């Protein structure tokens, strides 16, 4: 699992693994994924959480325990998994590009193994490339090749709205994952809540990929750290002695991002190279509220 820089294979190595081996061969980052939220097969019960639909309350369990419980459901046996993949310049910072590639390839691999369709949208300031969702090994290799050869795009501002527009216009329905650092203003008009005004054909999850130092600096840090802004081309000096203020500001930024996405009906999980991304995404999918 992803624990250090050495454990992150290069994008070229990811490609070579699947060129040289059968799709069913072991792959670092694969997991037994449980894609839930689009279907109707009962999966489990859990306690009611903010944002859950009252339609999913299991009244028998609630009456028996005195605590509100909701039903969760597995996805239907076949559905489309879409990967919206940020290739703006900012993902070049540190190990973000490699970590994002590992996660995307793992999602695609798991979807294909589950006999589901999988597609890809590469985006920066606009939608750069669209691969429609299909099934099978050859299609997986097309997605893998696109990820392995994707080059970061210099742009003034990353535009998630363009990728979401492509998703809605080109794919009938899907479980979609947005892979990005979300280090840009989130300005889009879509709602993925199941309401009269929502876009209810797609369930969207956000996976925020950040370097550890973009999350927080170690306590009692000292020194000056030069940072290069890949989007603007400027170099700024970070006074690590102000780690408390920095950590508070970064925490507030992540919270604002989470709240903006949640308002649009999109759940968010943040992952760094220090995390076991397989376990973190699996836990995220199990606890993430279903719209069914």
N, C-alpha and C positions, 0 to 999 in steps of 0.2 A: 504494500500500500504506500501511498505518498507520505513519506516521513522526512525526506531530505532532498536536496537538489540532485544527488546521485541517483535516487530512485526514480526520477522523472526521465523517461526515455525521450530522445529527440523525436521530432515528427517524422524524420527519415526512418528511424528505427521502428516506429509504430507501423509505418507502411511496409517495411521489410518483413515484419513478423507475419503479416497476413498474406503477403505475396509468397512467402516460403512455407506456410503451414495451412492446414485446413481451417475453416472458420471455427470448427469445434475444438481447436487446440487451446490450451490454457493461455490466458492473456492477463497481464497485470492490470487490475482495475475492473475486471468483470465481476458482476455480482448477480445473485438471483433477484432480479428486480421485481417489485410488485407495483405495477402501474394501476392505480385505482382512481376512481372519480368519474369515469365515463359510462360505466355499465351498471348492471343491476344484480349481480351475484353477491349475496350476503358474505361479508368477510369477518367482521368482528364488532364488538360493542366497546365504546369508550365514554367517559364522562363528557357531558355537554360543555363546550367551550365558546367564548365570545365569537360571533360570526357564523355559528352553526345554524342550519335551517331547522325550525321546529317540526318540519315535515318528517325529519329523520329520527325523531325521538321514539325510542322503544318504550311504550307505555307500560308493558308488562314488567320489564326490568326496573323501570322507574318506581312503579307501585311496590315492587318487592323489596327494593333497597332504600327507598326514600330519597334517592339521588337521581337526577336527570341523566339518562344515558341515550346516546344516539347510535344508530346503525351506520356502519361503513360498508362500502361496496367495492368489489373488484371490478376492473374494467372488463368490457366485453371481450370475447375470445379474439377478436380482430379489431384493431383500430390503428390510426396513424399517429406516429410519434414524429414531431417536427423539432428540429434543433435550429434555433436562431443564434448565430455565432458571430460575435463582435470581432471584427478585424481592424478596428481603428488603431492608430499608432500607440495609444496608451497601454494596450495589452502587451507591448514589448517589454514593459518594465519588469525587471527581475525574472521570476519564473512563471509569471501569469500565463504567457502564451502556451508554454508546455503543459501546465496544469489544466488549462482550458481545453487543450487538445485531448488530453487523457480522458477528461470527463465526457467530452463529446463523443469520442470513439467508443467509450464504454456504454453510453446510452444507446448509440446506434447498434452496437454489437448485441446488447441485451434485447433491443426491440426486434432485430432480425431473427435472433434465436427463438424468440417467442412467437414467430410467424406473424409479426405485425409489419405494417408498412412504415418506412422511415424516410424522412426528407430533410433537406438542409437549406437554410437561407443564410448566406454570408452578408453582413451589413456593416457599414461605417456611417458616412453622412447620407447614404442612400442604400438601397438594396443592391448588392454587387453581383450575387449569383444565386440562382434558385434551382434546386434539384427536387422535383416532385417526389412525394412519398411512394415507394414501391417496396416489394419484398425481394428476398433472395440474396445469395452471396455476391453476385456480380454487381448488384445495386449497392450493397454495403461497401464493396471495393471502390465504387465511384465516389461515395461519400467520404471514405477514408482518404482517397487520393486528393479530393478537393480540400480537405482539412490540412493534409500534409503539405500541400503546395500553396496554401493561402498566404499571401504576403500582406503585412500590415499596411493600411492605407492612411496617408496623411490627410487630415481633414480638419476644418475649423471647429466642427461640432458633431459629435456622434448623434445619429438620428434613429432612435428605436422605433419611432412612429412609422418610418418607411418600411421597416421589416414587418411590423404588425399589419400594415396595410397589405403587403404582399401575402402574408399568411392568410388573411381574411378573404382576399380576392381570389387566391389561387387554390386553396385547400378547403374542401367541403367541411371537414371537422377534424380535430386533432387533440392530442395531449402535447402541448408545446413547451419546450424548455428554452429560456433565454439565457445564454451564457455571456456574461459581460462583467466589467468592473463597475459599471454604473457610475463612473466618475464624471458625470455630465448632467446638465439639467434634463429632467424627465418631462417632456412636453408632448403628450399625445392625447387623442380625444376618445380613445376606446374604453369601454367598460366590459369586463368579462364576468360580471355578476349575472346570475340567472334571473334577470328581471325583464320587464317589457322593453327597456331601453338598452339592455345588455347584449353583448355578442356571445350568444349561448352555444354556439357550435364548437367553440374552442375552450379548453381549460389550459391556462398558462401558468407556468411555474418559473420563477427567476432564481438563477444560481449566480451569485455574486462572487467572482474570483478576484481575490486581493492578495498582495504580498503581505507578509507579517508586519512589516513596518508601516503599511498603509492602515493597519488595524490599530496598532499601538506600539509605542516605544517602550523598552524595558525601563522599570523604575530606576531613578537616579542616573539616567543617561547623561553623558557629557560630550562636549565637542561640537564641531560644526560639520554637517553632512551636506555636500553639494548634491542637488537633485536636478536631473534633466527632465524637462517637461516635453514629452514626445509630441504633444499636440501643438504647442506654441513654439517649440524650438528654443525656449529660454532655459537658462540654468538658474536655480534659486538656492539660497543657502538656508538650511534648516538648523536652528539652534537647538540641539538635543537637550540642553539644560532646561528647556521649557517643556519637558515631556508631559507634565501634568496638563497644561493648557492644550497641547497638541492632542493628547489622548482624549480629552474631553471634546475637542472640536471634531475629531474623527468619529467618535461615538455618536455625536449629534448628527453628523452627516449621514451615517449609516441608518440612524433612526428615521431621519427625514426621507431617505430613499425607501425604506421599508414601508413607511406610512403612505407615501405617494403610490407605491405599487399596490398596497393593500386596498386603497380607495378604488383602484381599478379592478379589484378582484384577483390580484396576482400575489401569490405567496412567495416569500423570499427566504433563501438560506445563504449564508456567507461562508466561503471556504477559502482556506489558505494552504500553502504547501506543507504546513505543519500538521494538517488534518488528515485523517483517514477518510478520504472523500467518499469511498464506497459506503462505509457505515453511516456517514453523516447524511448522505442523500437518501439512503434507505430509511433512516429514522425520520428524515424530513417528509418523505412520501407517506409514511405510516401515520404521522400526526397531522399532516396538512389536511384542512377541512375539505370534504368532498362537496361538489355542487349538485350531486344527484338527488 
